[in-house]
């Protein structure tokens, strides 16, 4: 059993006769602020997998377990720093551009 199979307290496990499946795409949990951090997490990264499994998978996807089969595959997550670093770099570039008079 993995964390996506947990049943939240107060719900019954209704494995039989489920009429729907849920394909759960979990939110990004790769937050490496180091300057040397890669843009994408490796699928085998134990820190990222732990953050994903014991936070979003456990607390979000498991809510569907009482009524559906849940599929929550791993994917190669983008580092959240990519978006903020890219924005800062663009702002720095724009601030050095000559202005029209």
C-alpha positions as CSV (number, residue, x, y, z in Angstrom):
1,X,0.0,0.0,0.0
2,X,1.3,3.4,-0.8
3,X,0.1,6.8,0.4
4,X,-2.4,7.2,-2.4
5,X,-4.2,4.1,-1.1
6,X,-4.8,5.5,2.4
7,X,-8.5,6.1,3.3
8,X,-9.1,9.4,5.1
9,X,-10.6,9.0,8.6
10,X,-14.4,9.0,8.4
11,X,-14.6,7.5,4.9
12,X,-15.3,3.8,4.2
13,X,-13.2,1.9,1.7
14,X,-15.6,1.0,-1.1
15,X,-13.3,-0.9,-3.4
16,X,-16.2,-2.9,-5.0
17,X,-18.3,-1.5,-7.7
18,X,-16.4,1.7,-8.3
19,X,-17.8,3.4,-11.4
20,X,-15.0,5.9,-11.9
21,X,-11.3,6.3,-11.9
22,X,-9.4,9.4,-10.8
23,X,-6.1,10.4,-12.6
24,X,-4.6,12.7,-10.0
25,X,-1.8,15.1,-11.1
26,X,-0.2,16.3,-7.9
27,X,1.2,19.8,-7.5
28,X,4.9,20.4,-7.8
29,X,6.8,19.7,-4.7
30,X,10.3,20.4,-6.0
31,X,11.6,23.5,-4.3
32,X,15.4,23.6,-4.5
33,X,16.7,27.2,-4.0
34,X,20.4,26.4,-4.5
35,X,22.0,28.1,-7.4
36,X,23.2,24.8,-8.7
37,X,19.8,23.2,-8.6
38,X,18.5,21.5,-11.8
39,X,15.4,22.8,-13.5
40,X,13.7,19.4,-13.2
41,X,13.7,16.9,-10.4
42,X,14.8,13.3,-11.1
43,X,12.0,10.7,-10.8
44,X,14.3,8.8,-8.3
45,X,14.9,11.9,-6.0
46,X,14.0,10.6,-2.5
47,X,13.5,14.0,-1.1
48,X,11.0,15.1,-3.8
49,X,9.3,11.8,-3.7
50,X,8.9,12.0,0.0
51,X,7.5,15.5,-0.2
52,X,5.1,14.4,-2.9
53,X,4.0,11.1,-1.2
54,X,3.5,12.3,2.3
55,X,1.9,15.7,1.5
56,X,-0.1,16.1,-1.7
57,X,-0.7,12.4,-2.4
58,X,-1.5,11.5,1.2
59,X,-3.7,14.6,1.9
60,X,-5.2,15.4,-1.5
61,X,-5.5,12.3,-3.7
62,X,-6.5,10.0,-0.9
63,X,-9.8,11.9,-0.5
64,X,-11.1,10.1,-3.6
65,X,-10.3,6.6,-2.2
66,X,-13.7,6.0,-0.8
67,X,-15.4,6.3,-4.2
68,X,-12.9,5.7,-7.0
69,X,-9.7,4.0,-7.9
70,X,-6.9,6.6,-7.8
71,X,-4.0,6.8,-10.2
72,X,-1.3,9.3,-9.2
73,X,1.8,8.7,-11.4
74,X,5.1,10.4,-10.8
75,X,6.3,12.9,-13.3
76,X,9.4,15.0,-13.8
77,X,8.6,18.1,-11.8
78,X,9.9,21.6,-12.7
79,X,11.7,23.4,-9.9
80,X,9.4,26.2,-8.7
81,X,12.5,28.4,-8.7
82,X,12.6,28.3,-12.5
83,X,9.7,30.7,-12.6
84,X,10.9,33.2,-10.1
85,X,14.5,33.1,-11.3
86,X,13.4,33.5,-14.9
87,X,11.2,36.5,-14.0
88,X,14.1,38.1,-12.0
89,X,16.5,37.6,-14.9
90,X,14.0,39.2,-17.4
91,X,13.5,42.2,-15.1
92,X,17.3,42.6,-14.8
93,X,17.6,42.5,-18.5
94,X,14.9,45.0,-19.1
95,X,16.4,47.4,-16.5
96,X,19.6,47.5,-18.5
97,X,18.0,48.2,-21.9
98,X,18.3,51.8,-23.1
99,X,15.2,53.8,-22.8
100,X,13.7,55.9,-25.7
101,X,13.9,59.6,-25.3
